[in-house]
């Protein structure tokens, strides 16, 4: 009999994980509030599931893609779940001065000496920020499941069916036939990327090898913003000119634009036997194609996490005024 996996959440990670586990012969069931658009394409078992109302899934493996705090873990019964795999975030790391991504606006951007490993200190668990709640969630998973718990910490995730597709910043401009695109910080910013398929297949490896503990999930290498724009331009016949600028402000600010490199090591995941991590250039093409060929009628409704950014992502008037002065 095939081993069973319950995948909680039907976003981009749920989609990729459902495919990956099925590819390896697992019995897959997806739990989410509503049946995802991609369900009919892949024909998985689906069960409507509302956090706080419905009993927690039980299976040989549970992959929870939407656990954000300890209470999301407390509902699982270690007697009915063989292994719990949870998706956390590389945002939990703090630098040696205590600076974090969540509080960069107040305390300054964190400064790491090189790619961040799993040994780097994290924020303290607590209720204050997204990252402190994620650490509290991680701790609860390790407390309840001990060596049957696995924590995956991805970075800036990309892939089809995302509700936070950072690549839309470039793709929409290209669809709108913008001929010049300014890039703040000279286009040199590096904010670590993660192919959603690496999350999915590493989760399968973790389940099959019974790997415990914490693993970063990161692309091989980390592209600059300029390189991201160049790669996404491959899908267009007449890609725009990318214009590096060093003037402070919001013009040219992308979802990856950071003052200092935020790069993450994937050495531990490779040492565990995952020997083919994606590069951004190899992995993002499917995500770019999805955005290019199926653009939403209302991107703010389709991509709510992008819509929540605290600046106008598509202020073309400001861009034009700035570019005219160059």
Rosetta silent file (secondary structure, phi, psi, omega in degrees, C-alpha in Angstrom):
SEQUENCE: XXXXXXXXXXXXXXXXXXXXXXXXXXXXXXXXXXXXXXXXXXXXXXXXXXXXXXXXXXXXXXXXXXXXXXXXXXXXXXXXXXXXXXXXXXXXXXXXXXXXXXXXXXXXXXXXXXXXXXXXXXXXXXXXXXXXXXXXXXXXXXXXXXXXXXXXXXXXXXXXXXXXXXXXXXXXXXXXXXXXXXXXXXXXXXXXXXXXXXXXXXXXXXXXXXXXXXXXXXXXXXXXXXXXXXXXXXXXXXXXXXXXXXXXXXXXXXXXXXXXXXXXXXXXXXXXXXXXXXXXXXXXXXXXXXXXXXXXXXXXXXXXXXXXXXXXXXXXXXXXXXXXXX
SCORE:     score description
SCORE:     0.000 S_00000001
   1 L     0.000  136.879  179.918    0.000    0.000    0.000 S_00000001
   2 L   -65.790  143.458  174.367    1.257    3.459   -0.890 S_00000001
   3 L   -68.306  149.827 -175.114    2.281    5.698    1.972 S_00000001
   4 E  -103.436  142.842  173.703   -0.102    8.553    2.649 S_00000001
   5 E  -132.320  132.091  173.729    0.645   12.271    2.721 S_00000001
   6 E  -104.361  120.538  179.750   -1.743   15.019    3.757 S_00000001
   7 E  -105.101  117.201 -176.751   -0.839   18.373    2.235 S_00000001
   8 E   -97.959  115.824 -176.972   -2.383   21.284    4.115 S_00000001
   9 L   108.541  135.633 -174.503   -2.817   24.335    1.899 S_00000001
  10 L  -120.655   30.405  175.165   -3.439   24.556   -1.839 S_00000001
  11 L   -83.671 -154.451 -175.414   -1.219   27.456   -2.873 S_00000001
  12 H   -63.241  -36.583  178.723    1.933   27.258   -4.932 S_00000001
  13 H   -70.083  -42.120  178.247    3.690   24.967   -2.426 S_00000001
  14 H   -59.817  -42.257  178.945    0.656   22.701   -2.166 S_00000001
  15 H   -60.698  -51.662 -177.546    0.471   22.440   -5.954 S_00000001
  16 H   -65.304  -39.919 -178.648    4.145   21.564   -6.367 S_00000001
  17 H   -67.906  -40.154  178.913    4.164   19.176   -3.401 S_00000001
  18 H   -59.480  -43.228  178.505    1.077   17.312   -4.582 S_00000001
  19 H   -64.663  -45.265 -175.358    2.751   16.723   -7.934 S_00000001
  20 H   -65.153  -45.442 -179.960    6.095   15.715   -6.363 S_00000001
  21 H   -66.341  -40.537  176.987    4.630   13.228   -3.889 S_00000001
  22 H   -63.438  -37.867  179.132    2.406   11.691   -6.553 S_00000001
  23 H   -60.015  -31.106 -179.795    5.437   11.462   -8.826 S_00000001
  24 L   -94.634    8.951  172.585    7.155    9.354   -6.165 S_00000001
  25 L    89.674   15.592  179.422    4.154    7.027   -5.728 S_00000001
  26 L   -84.012  154.632  171.594    2.555    8.456   -2.575 S_00000001
  27 E   -84.767  111.787 -169.966   -1.178    8.517   -1.846 S_00000001
  28 E  -106.794  133.416  170.353   -1.862   12.271   -1.866 S_00000001
  29 E  -133.097  130.063 -179.354   -4.724   14.192   -0.303 S_00000001
  30 E  -101.927  131.416  179.192   -4.878   18.001   -0.341 S_00000001
  31 E  -112.427  123.936  179.101   -6.664   19.844    2.480 S_00000001
  32 E  -160.538  166.702 -177.994   -7.788   23.432    1.875 S_00000001
  33 L   -63.115  -38.627 -179.934  -10.742   25.751    2.362 S_00000001
  34 L  -141.832  155.186 -178.015  -11.809   25.422   -1.259 S_00000001
  35 L   -64.217  126.199 -177.758  -10.863   23.255   -4.190 S_00000001
  36 L   -71.149  157.332  179.303   -7.939   24.903   -6.016 S_00000001
  37 L   -59.402  -31.926 -175.084   -8.125   25.813   -9.692 S_00000001
  38 L   -82.076   -4.001 -173.436   -5.343   23.369  -10.466 S_00000001
  39 H   -59.480  -45.852 -176.044   -7.118   20.378   -8.879 S_00000001
  40 H   -66.418  -21.166  178.464   -8.829   19.172  -12.056 S_00000001
  41 H   -73.946  -33.378 -172.814   -5.518   19.219  -13.897 S_00000001
  42 H  -110.322  -15.028  172.512   -3.821   16.829  -11.491 S_00000001
  43 L    57.212   54.626  173.540   -6.806   14.858  -10.123 S_00000001
  44 L   -93.684  160.839  168.251   -5.782   14.521   -6.492 S_00000001
  45 E   -67.463  140.984 -178.562   -8.020   13.619   -3.619 S_00000001
  46 E  -134.201  139.216  175.306   -9.268   16.803   -2.009 S_00000001
  47 E  -130.476  124.684  175.132  -10.933   17.461    1.330 S_00000001
  48 E   -59.788  137.143 -174.056  -12.431   20.823    2.348 S_00000001
  49 L  -151.124  123.770  178.724  -10.658   21.936    5.476 S_00000001
  50 L  -118.321  121.193  178.902  -11.020   25.042    7.616 S_00000001
  51 L   -57.781  136.095  178.788   -8.499   25.750   10.345 S_00000001
  52 L    89.987  -17.248 -179.660  -10.145   25.959   13.741 S_00000001
  53 L  -112.933  -46.055 -174.217  -13.237   24.077   12.628 S_00000001
  54 L   -95.548  149.701  177.676  -12.207   20.757   11.100 S_00000001
  55 L   -59.299  149.225  179.004  -10.123   18.028   12.773 S_00000001
  56 L   -66.296  143.152  178.377   -6.435   18.041   11.938 S_00000001
  57 L   -62.457  152.884  173.983   -5.428   15.633    9.153 S_00000001
  58 L  -125.649  137.691 -178.931   -3.826   12.302   10.008 S_00000001
  59 E  -170.598  171.531  173.517   -1.418   10.497    7.665 S_00000001
  60 E   -58.340  -39.881  176.875    1.973    8.854    7.429 S_00000001
  61 E  -135.809  135.340  169.156    3.275   12.335    6.604 S_00000001
  62 E  -113.985  126.049  172.915    1.633   15.722    7.007 S_00000001
  63 E  -108.758  108.124 -179.280    3.114   18.635    5.065 S_00000001
  64 E   -98.818  112.192 -177.413    1.685   21.853    6.481 S_00000001
  65 L   -93.627   -5.627 -173.594    2.350   24.737    4.103 S_00000001
  66 L  -127.881   21.426  176.805    0.282   27.327    6.011 S_00000001
  67 L   -78.459  122.946 -176.356    1.314   26.912    9.670 S_00000001
  68 L  -117.804  -14.132 -177.596    2.150   30.365   11.037 S_00000001
  69 L  -153.413  172.576 -175.187    2.069   29.986   14.815 S_00000001
  70 H   -57.803  -37.306 -176.912    2.167   27.430   17.611 S_00000001
  71 H   -64.465  -24.387  177.259   -1.594   26.976   17.669 S_00000001
  72 H   -72.215  -19.995  179.363   -1.473   25.700   14.085 S_00000001
  73 H   -95.962  -33.982 -176.292    0.763   22.855   15.303 S_00000001
  74 H   -57.406  -24.112 -176.719   -0.924   22.092   18.622 S_00000001
  75 L   -75.343  -15.574 -178.925   -3.888   20.564   16.805 S_00000001
  76 L   -80.535  141.424  179.718   -1.850   17.669   15.404 S_00000001
  77 L  -100.575  113.883  179.101   -1.867   14.350   17.246 S_00000001
  78 L   -60.289  -15.549  178.121    1.581   12.694   17.298 S_00000001
  79 L   -79.302  -19.734 -175.742   -0.226    9.353   17.607 S_00000001
  80 L  -118.190    0.419  176.251   -1.887    9.737   14.197 S_00000001
  81 E  -120.956  121.943 -177.854    0.809   11.615   12.244 S_00000001
  82 E   -72.366  -48.299  177.104    3.977    9.759   11.393 S_00000001
  83 E  -140.938  137.866  177.244    6.076   12.767   10.402 S_00000001
  84 E  -109.881  121.660  175.115    5.267   16.470   10.423 S_00000001
  85 E  -113.310  125.603 -178.304    6.946   18.692    7.835 S_00000001
  86 E  -123.879  147.913  179.080    6.271   22.407    8.171 S_00000001
  87 E   -94.725  117.576  175.629    7.137   25.358    5.987 S_00000001
  88 L  -106.876 -139.840 -176.664    8.842   28.156    7.866 S_00000001
  89 L  -160.203  145.824  174.161   10.889   31.015    6.389 S_00000001
  90 H   -68.815   -8.529  177.624   14.452   32.275    6.102 S_00000001
  91 H   -68.238  -10.914 -178.807   13.117   35.551    7.491 S_00000001
  92 H   -71.972  -15.565 -175.655   13.549   34.087   10.989 S_00000001
  93 E   -75.771  145.086  173.077   17.317   34.723   10.905 S_00000001
  94 L  -123.318  152.719  178.876   18.877   37.705   12.662 S_00000001
  95 L   -82.789 -178.976 -174.290   22.367   39.074   12.220 S_00000001
  96 L   -67.493  -14.814  176.992   24.960   39.322   14.988 S_00000001
  97 L   -97.704    3.628  178.548   23.625   42.763   15.946 S_00000001
  98 L    86.384    6.872 -178.413   20.061   41.456   16.268 S_00000001
  99 L   -80.572  144.561 -174.668   18.774   43.068   13.060 S_00000001
 100 L  -134.336  166.163  176.439   16.028   41.267   11.136 S_00000001
 101 L   -66.083  -42.251 -175.567   14.062   41.525    7.899 S_00000001
 102 L   -62.137  -31.647 -174.504   10.797   42.233    9.708 S_00000001
 103 L  -113.141   22.079 -176.956   12.215   45.225   11.555 S_00000001
 104 H   -61.978  -34.870 -178.587   14.621   46.528    8.908 S_00000001
 105 H   -64.817  -31.730 -178.654   12.697   49.788    8.510 S_00000001
 106 H   -90.374  -38.363 -169.528   13.164   50.580   12.206 S_00000001
 107 H  -113.846   -1.288 -176.465   16.566   49.057   12.999 S_00000001
 108 L    96.348  152.152 -176.996   18.408   48.886    9.699 S_00000001
 109 L   -71.156  139.074  179.220   18.801   46.039    7.228 S_00000001
 110 L   -62.284  149.191 -175.710   20.525   42.922    8.625 S_00000001
 111 L  -125.151  108.048 -179.300   24.149   42.447    7.626 S_00000001
 112 L  -106.591  146.593 -175.028   25.396   38.881    7.190 S_00000001
 113 L   -76.043  -13.962 -178.674   28.977   37.992    6.409 S_00000001
 114 L  -178.708 -166.456  178.718   27.991   35.452    3.761 S_00000001
 115 L   -55.882  135.385 -174.651   25.312   32.894    2.906 S_00000001
 116 E   -79.144  127.971  175.931   23.169   32.183    5.982 S_00000001
 117 L  -100.687  171.973  179.251   23.375   28.656    7.384 S_00000001
 118 L   -66.734  -13.328  179.269   20.983   26.864    9.719 S_00000001
 119 L   -82.996  -11.036 -179.782   23.403   27.627   12.575 S_00000001
 120 L   -64.735  143.484  179.444   22.718   31.361   12.345 S_00000001
 121 L   -63.099  150.271  177.583   20.810   32.815   15.300 S_00000001
 122 E  -115.174  171.071  172.373   17.097   33.437   14.872 S_00000001
 123 L   -65.452  160.316  176.829   14.648   35.873   16.396 S_00000001
 124 L   -75.231  146.636  177.268   13.128   34.913   19.728 S_00000001
 125 L   -66.642  146.249  179.468    9.755   33.160   19.608 S_00000001
 126 L   168.754 -176.755 -174.418    6.797   35.372   20.381 S_00000001
 127 L   -93.624    0.202 -163.781    3.671   37.105   19.074 S_00000001
 128 L   -75.551  -42.450 -174.403    5.223   40.307   17.728 S_00000001
 129 L  -134.846  170.621  174.808    6.074   39.679   14.064 S_00000001
 130 H   -51.929  -46.035 -175.102    5.627   37.180   11.261 S_00000001
 131 H   -72.512  -38.736  178.476    9.086   35.767   11.970 S_00000001
 132 H   -66.037  -34.102  176.435    8.748   35.528   15.761 S_00000001
 133 H   -70.629  -36.304  177.049    5.482   33.623   15.261 S_00000001
 134 H   -62.884  -41.320  177.946    7.179   31.324   12.741 S_00000001
 135 H   -64.853  -39.809  177.089    9.887   30.490   15.302 S_00000001
 136 H   -62.537  -37.113  175.479    7.206   29.798   17.890 S_00000001
 137 H   -64.556  -45.790  178.240    5.578   27.484   15.346 S_00000001
 138 H   -57.235  -47.099 -177.252    8.884   25.713   14.683 S_00000001
 139 H   -61.184  -39.185  179.596    9.498   25.198   18.384 S_00000001
 140 H   -66.848  -38.538  177.801    6.065   23.678   18.907 S_00000001
 141 H   -62.736  -43.856  179.495    6.605   21.248   16.031 S_00000001
 142 H   -68.401  -35.285  179.031    9.937   20.121   17.489 S_00000001
 143 H   -65.983  -44.214 -175.482    8.433   19.877   20.973 S_00000001
 144 H   -79.413  -35.296 -171.501    5.505   17.678   19.904 S_00000001
 145 H  -112.854   -9.475  176.416    7.225   15.537   17.262 S_00000001
 146 H    49.876 -121.933 -176.163   10.919   15.614   18.269 S_00000001
 147 H   -78.653    6.740  171.781   12.875   13.627   15.657 S_00000001
 148 H  -104.531   18.105  176.390    9.686   13.169   13.613 S_00000001
 149 E  -115.380  140.362  176.456    9.572   16.896   12.866 S_00000001
 150 E  -134.456  131.000 -178.976   11.231   18.633    9.929 S_00000001
 151 E  -109.609  126.488  176.133   11.400   22.381    9.387 S_00000001
 152 E  -110.968  129.344 -178.040   11.949   23.802    5.886 S_00000001
 153 E  -117.223   89.527  175.835   13.064   27.437    5.572 S_00000001
 154 E   -80.715  177.913 -177.369   12.669   28.752    2.008 S_00000001
 155 L  -117.090 -130.325  179.372   13.412   32.276    0.811 S_00000001
 156 E   -78.456   97.764 -171.646   11.724   34.327   -1.937 S_00000001
 157 E   -76.301  142.277  173.224    9.626   31.525   -3.432 S_00000001
 158 E  -134.697  151.408  179.717    8.667   31.459   -7.102 S_00000001
 159 L   156.936  165.699  179.042    6.454   29.120   -9.110 S_00000001
 160 L   -61.926  156.455  175.716    3.000   28.815  -10.706 S_00000001
 161 L    68.016   23.903  177.026   -0.173   29.411   -8.653 S_00000001
 162 L   -78.422  148.345  169.194    1.516   31.861   -6.312 S_00000001
 163 L  -100.683    2.226  178.432   -0.446   34.536   -4.480 S_00000001
 164 L  -139.991   58.922 -177.397    2.807   36.451   -4.003 S_00000001
 165 L   -82.325   96.082 -179.576    4.586   36.271   -7.385 S_00000001
 166 L   -56.092  -30.305 -178.855    7.380   38.817   -7.070 S_00000001
 167 L   -61.000  -19.093  178.220    8.124   38.235  -10.763 S_00000001
 168 H   -59.109  -27.852  179.102    4.908   40.109  -11.586 S_00000001
 169 H   -56.420  -42.774  177.654    6.854   43.335  -10.938 S_00000001
 170 H   -83.034  -46.504 -171.981    8.809   42.686  -14.127 S_00000001
 171 H   -62.325  -42.194  179.044    6.276   40.667  -16.133 S_00000001
 172 H   -61.442  -41.906  177.930    3.481   43.238  -15.863 S_00000001
 173 H   -61.197  -39.549  179.444    5.814   45.956  -17.080 S_00000001
 174 H   -69.950  -39.089  175.462    6.783   43.810  -20.039 S_00000001
 175 H   -64.016  -34.113  178.533    3.138   42.992  -20.810 S_00000001
 176 L   -81.939    3.943  176.283    2.408   46.710  -20.624 S_00000001
 177 L    59.388   40.525  171.322    5.238   47.242  -23.136 S_00000001
 178 L   -69.384  129.426 -174.036    7.304   49.474  -20.907 S_00000001
 179 L   -89.175  -22.676  178.336   10.437   50.191  -22.912 S_00000001
 180 E  -135.573  136.341 -179.512   12.731   51.162  -20.023 S_00000001
 181 E  -126.887  113.240  178.100   12.664   49.810  -16.464 S_00000001
 182 E   -76.674  147.756 -179.819   14.722   51.549  -13.744 S_00000001
 183 E  -130.253  116.864 -178.951   16.285   49.401  -11.013 S_00000001
 184 H   -66.641  163.428 -177.013   17.229   50.904   -7.659 S_00000001
 185 H    56.159   28.980  178.050   20.581   50.090   -5.984 S_00000001
 186 H    66.044   14.682 -177.102   22.043   49.779   -9.456 S_00000001
 187 H    71.291   10.721 -174.622   20.194   46.489   -9.939 S_00000001
 188 L   -89.243   -9.152 -175.786   22.818   44.845   -7.718 S_00000001
 189 L   -55.954  142.078  174.987   20.478   43.776   -4.877 S_00000001
 190 E  -127.226  117.973  176.935   20.512   40.096   -3.974 S_00000001
 191 E  -129.289  112.656 -166.603   17.585   38.584   -2.082 S_00000001
 192 L   -50.564  134.837  179.465   17.787   34.799   -2.025 S_00000001
 193 E  -105.132  156.145  179.172   15.367   32.946   -4.307 S_00000001
 194 E  -140.972  122.539  174.320   13.812   29.490   -3.907 S_00000001
 195 E   -72.737  127.796 -178.936   12.219   27.344   -6.604 S_00000001
 196 H   -59.744  -28.690  179.409    8.953   25.918   -5.254 S_00000001
 197 H   -68.395  -28.933  175.023    9.801   22.581   -6.878 S_00000001
 198 H   -69.210  -37.448  174.287   12.887   22.295   -4.677 S_00000001
 199 H   -59.396  -46.747 -175.165   10.675   22.745   -1.611 S_00000001
 200 H   -64.336  -49.774 -176.053    8.365   20.026   -2.909 S_00000001
 201 H   -75.751  -28.461  172.273   10.973   17.433   -3.821 S_00000001
 202 H   -66.359  -37.327  176.291   13.055   18.098   -0.722 S_00000001
 203 H   -60.311  -40.065  176.801    9.883   17.434    1.301 S_00000001
 204 H   -64.690  -44.567  177.672    9.565   14.076   -0.452 S_00000001
 205 H   -58.854  -43.877  178.871   13.212   13.290    0.282 S_00000001
 206 H   -58.909  -44.890 -178.737   12.698   14.245    3.920 S_00000001
 207 H   -65.723  -43.109 -175.336    9.676   11.966    4.146 S_00000001
 208 H   -75.785  -32.089 -179.898   11.332    8.999    2.452 S_00000001
 209 H   -95.657   -3.399 -178.703   14.647    9.284    4.307 S_00000001
 210 L    55.618   51.593 -179.811   13.024   10.296    7.618 S_00000001
 211 L   -86.284  135.004 -177.850   15.231   13.348    7.926 S_00000001
 212 L  -111.418  166.582  172.682   14.757   15.490   11.013 S_00000001
 213 E    97.384 -154.176 -170.405   15.673   19.010   11.982 S_00000001
 214 E  -116.479  133.527 -179.582   15.939   22.277   10.073 S_00000001
 215 E  -134.494  125.924  166.131   16.833   22.755    6.410 S_00000001
 216 E   -67.977  148.368  172.949   17.224   25.890    4.357 S_00000001
 217 E  -126.099  110.102 -173.849   15.741   25.607    0.882 S_00000001
 218 L  -144.411  149.804  173.802   17.532   27.899   -1.548 S_00000001
 219 L   -60.386  159.793  170.419   18.504   28.103   -5.189 S_00000001
 220 L   -77.424  111.731 -173.465   22.056   27.361   -6.213 S_00000001
 221 L    83.587  169.508 -178.741   23.461   30.849   -6.311 S_00000001
 222 L  -138.406  114.677 -176.401   21.531   34.068   -5.847 S_00000001
 223 L   -72.588  154.031  168.385   20.684   36.320   -8.819 S_00000001
 224 E   -79.353  164.888  176.279   20.894   40.089   -8.731 S_00000001
 225 H   -59.238  -39.600  177.952   17.747   42.060   -9.514 S_00000001
 226 H   -59.871  -42.593  179.257   19.278   42.939  -12.880 S_00000001
 227 H   -67.088  -36.601  176.579   19.780   39.234  -13.632 S_00000001
 228 H   -60.120  -47.468  179.072   16.189   38.465  -12.581 S_00000001
 229 H   -61.748  -38.628  179.274   14.900   41.039  -15.051 S_00000001
 230 H   -65.274  -43.431 -179.605   17.118   39.669  -17.807 S_00000001
 231 H   -63.101  -45.877 -178.936   15.919   36.098  -17.254 S_00000001
 232 H   -65.959  -26.678  177.444   12.250   37.101  -17.257 S_00000001
 233 H   -69.150  -16.500  179.586   12.838   39.057  -20.444 S_00000001
 234 L   -59.577  -26.594 -176.790   13.687   35.817  -22.256 S_00000001
 235 L   -84.013    5.031 -177.148    9.954   35.151  -22.632 S_00000001
 236 L  -123.137  142.834 -177.038    9.351   38.334  -24.632 S_00000001
 237 L   -66.439  -33.969 -175.593   10.237   39.100  -28.241 S_00000001
 238 L  -133.884   73.138 -175.612   11.378   42.641  -27.502 S_00000001
 239 L   -62.950  151.571 -177.004   12.436   42.872  -23.846 S_00000001
 240 L   -74.931  167.344  172.886   12.832   46.342  -22.350 S_00000001
 241 E   -79.534  131.129  176.361   16.035   48.107  -21.428 S_00000001
 242 E   -95.479  124.704 -171.531   16.907   47.656  -17.752 S_00000001
 243 E  -113.121  101.832  177.206   18.284   50.897  -16.344 S_00000001
 244 E   -67.919  132.618  177.552   20.400   50.647  -13.154 S_00000001
 245 L  -133.405  153.096 -178.736   20.053   53.750  -10.954 S_00000001
 246 L  -119.295   11.696 -179.967   21.580   54.670   -7.621 S_00000001
 247 L   -79.277  133.608  177.155   19.310   57.531   -6.579 S_00000001
 248 L   -62.685  156.535  178.127   17.423   56.968   -3.287 S_00000001
 249 L   133.264 -165.944 -176.700   13.661   56.714   -3.399 S_00000001
 250 L  -100.666  -18.260  179.319   10.930   54.367   -4.568 S_00000001
 251 L   -64.201  124.376 -179.716   11.447   54.545   -8.323 S_00000001
 252 L    86.225    5.973  179.340   12.944   51.235   -9.414 S_00000001
 253 L   -82.084  120.869 -178.449   12.289   49.524   -6.101 S_00000001
 254 L  -105.539  171.238  176.054   11.436   45.860   -6.696 S_00000001
 255 L   -66.019  -10.908  177.800   10.293   43.132   -4.273 S_00000001
 256 L  -106.241    2.110 -172.673   13.924   41.943   -4.169 S_00000001
 257 L   -76.844  109.841 -179.476   15.514   45.380   -3.687 S_00000001
 258 L  -131.160  154.920 -175.909   17.561   45.319   -0.487 S_00000001
 259 L   -71.918  -33.046 -177.451   20.424   47.445    0.761 S_00000001
 260 L  -132.287  153.218 -178.797   22.711   44.510    1.582 S_00000001
 261 L   -59.969  136.931  171.403   22.872   40.956    0.251 S_00000001
 262 E  -122.354   89.865 -176.965   20.522   38.455    1.857 S_00000001
 263 L  -115.548  147.741 -171.280   21.845   35.123    0.616 S_00000001
 264 E  -127.363  135.733 -179.048   21.125   31.707    2.095 S_00000001
 265 L   -79.259  136.787  173.055   23.215   28.532    2.082 S_00000001
 266 L  -109.278   19.617 -175.601   21.749   25.294    0.708 S_00000001
 267 H   -59.768  -40.878 -176.724   24.762   23.211    1.792 S_00000001
 268 H   -68.166  -38.952  179.996   22.831   21.163    4.355 S_00000001
 269 H   -67.622  -34.971  176.656   20.079   20.230    1.921 S_00000001
 270 H   -68.919  -40.963  178.650   22.686   19.097   -0.600 S_00000001
 271 H   -62.424  -26.103  178.641   24.511   17.085    2.081 S_00000001
 272 L   -78.166   -3.281  176.636   21.200   15.317    2.784 S_00000001
 273 L   111.854   -0.316  177.828   21.253   13.986   -0.767 S_00000001
 274 L   -87.254   95.032 -166.487   19.381   16.687   -2.685 S_00000001
 275 L  -101.315    5.002 -179.832   21.998   17.119   -5.367 S_00000001
 276 L  -130.864   57.824  176.577   20.199   19.094   -8.079 S_00000001
 277 L   -65.369  148.672 -177.609   18.967   22.384   -6.608 S_00000001
 278 L   -70.148  154.848  159.361   17.635   24.834   -9.166 S_00000001
 279 L   -98.577  159.723 -178.790   19.316   27.945  -10.394 S_00000001
 280 H   -60.427  -41.207 -178.442   17.009   30.909  -10.859 S_00000001
 281 H   -63.091  -32.777 -179.748   17.503   30.829  -14.614 S_00000001
 282 H   -83.949  -29.954 -171.836   16.493   27.171  -14.842 S_00000001
 283 H   -92.468  -28.275 -169.801   13.631   27.290  -12.368 S_00000001
 284 L   -83.689   -8.850 -174.284   11.758   30.521  -12.987 S_00000001
 285 H   -60.999  -38.532  178.870   10.811   29.935  -16.606 S_00000001
 286 H   -66.168  -40.157  178.288    7.614   28.058  -15.681 S_00000001
 287 H   -65.556  -42.539  178.307    6.588   30.804  -13.277 S_00000001
 288 H   -63.289  -40.559  178.994    7.281   33.475  -15.864 S_00000001
 289 H   -63.983  -41.580  178.787    5.290   31.571  -18.491 S_00000001
 290 H   -59.790  -44.941  179.592    2.342   31.213  -16.081 S_00000001
 291 H   -68.867  -39.586 -176.659    2.292   34.951  -15.435 S_00000001
 292 H   -70.272  -40.710 -172.733    2.816   35.867  -19.078 S_00000001
 293 H   -90.337  -19.825 -178.681    0.187   33.533  -20.551 S_00000001
 294 L  -131.649   55.038 -178.282   -2.489   33.799  -17.830 S_00000001
 295 L   -65.295  140.539 -177.732   -2.296   37.355  -16.486 S_00000001
 296 L   -73.729  149.884  175.879   -5.069   38.124  -13.979 S_00000001
 297 L   -67.285  -34.837  178.820   -7.838   40.575  -14.797 S_00000001
 298 L  -131.064   95.673 -174.150   -7.355   42.107  -11.337 S_00000001
 299 H   -64.672  -30.094 -178.951   -3.838   41.498  -10.079 S_00000001
 300 H   -66.287  -37.894  177.651   -4.581   43.019   -6.654 S_00000001
 301 H   -73.783  -37.283 -178.064   -7.304   40.457   -5.992 S_00000001
 302 H   -76.254  -32.157 -175.861   -5.268   37.575   -7.396 S_00000001
 303 L  -122.808   68.826 -172.813   -2.016   38.547   -5.669 S_00000001
 304 H   -62.271  -30.678  179.821   -3.062   40.006   -2.301 S_00000001
 305 H   -69.702  -33.930  173.697    0.386   39.793   -0.751 S_00000001
 306 H   -68.677  -40.978 -178.675    1.815   41.932   -3.540 S_00000001
 307 H   -63.214  -22.161 -177.874   -1.075   44.361   -3.221 S_00000001
 308 L   -84.823   -2.739  178.752   -0.207   44.807    0.469 S_00000001
 309 L   -58.813  144.714 -173.643    3.261   46.215   -0.237 S_00000001
 310 L   -82.971   22.978  172.324    3.607   49.673    1.352 S_00000001
 311 L  -149.427  161.298 -178.809    4.410   51.453   -1.920 S_00000001
 312 L   -74.109  112.466 -177.334    2.915   51.594   -5.389 S_00000001
 313 L   -69.880  -20.480 -173.832    4.539   48.767   -7.331 S_00000001
 314 L  -132.143   54.678  177.724    3.464   50.212  -10.687 S_00000001
 315 L   -86.463   79.481 -175.517    3.826   53.981  -10.452 S_00000001
 316 H   -66.454  -33.644 -179.397    4.571   54.456  -14.132 S_00000001
 317 H   -61.792  -43.701  178.967    4.146   58.229  -13.991 S_00000001
 318 H   -65.833  -38.903  177.973    6.929   58.537  -11.429 S_00000001
 319 H   -62.014  -47.142 -177.628    9.146   56.218  -13.466 S_00000001
 320 H   -62.118  -42.998  179.655    8.601   58.211  -16.658 S_00000001
 321 H   -62.369  -39.682  179.748    9.323   61.501  -14.922 S_00000001
 322 H   -67.980  -46.207 -176.892   12.514   60.080  -13.449 S_00000001
 323 H   -65.919  -31.230  179.198   13.732   58.508  -16.686 S_00000001
 324 H   -65.035  -23.258 -178.016   13.153   61.709  -18.615 S_00000001
 325 L   -87.367  -11.484 -177.696   15.712   63.439  -16.368 S_00000001
 326 L   -74.252    0.000    0.000   18.477   60.900  -16.981 S_00000001
